Amino acid sequence: MGKIILRLDRVMADRKSSLKELSEKIGISNVNLSKMKTGKISAIRFSTLEAICEALDCQPGDILEYSKDE
């Protein structure tokens, strides 16, 4: 079975957005956003994903990637 990889760190770097700046824009704590950035979460709400995409001007596919385990 494959897995979903979060690429939030890459998108934030491309947009030159800091953790603090993004957390303030979307209303999520630094701690929770940091967990997302490092991929240490097992779920994400659509409302959170929408807020991140709005703030970073990106698509969900820019943040989420599917990787097959072979």
N, C-alpha and C positions, 0 to 999 in steps of 0.2 A: 504494500500500500504506500502511496506517495505521501507527500506532506506539503503544507502551505508555508512559504517562507515570507516573512515580512521584510520589505525593502525600504522601510520608512527612513532609515539612516541615510541611504543613498539619495532619496528624493529630497530630504532636508538639506543635505550637503549641496546638491545641485541648485537648490533655491536659496542657499546661504541663510537658512533659518536655524536659529538656536532652539534648544529644548525649552528654555524659559519663554522665549518669544512665542513659540507655537502653543505651549501650554496655556499661556494667557489668552491667545486668540481663540482657542477652541474650548476653554473652560475645563481643562482636565489637569489634575495635579502633575507636577514634575515627575513624581515617583511612578505613577501609572503610565505616563507617556514614555518614560525611560524604559519601562518593561516592554512596551510596544516596540520601541526603537531597537531593543536588543533581542526581540523575538521571544521573550519569556512570558508569553500569554498563550492561552488556549482558545480564546474567543475574542471577537470584537463586535460591538454593536454597529448596526448600519448607521445609526445617527452619529456615532463617533467617526466612522469612516467617511461619511458625508462632510462632517465638519473639517476633517483633515484635508480632504480633497478640495474643499472650498478655500481653506486657508493657504494651501500650497499650490493652488491652481493646477491640479493634476487629476488623473483618472484612477479608479480603484486598481486597475491593472498595473499602474506604475508602482503601487505599494505592495500588492500581493502577487506572489509568483508560486506556481505549482511545480514541484520537483518529484519525478518518479523515483521510487526506490527500485533498483534493479538487482 
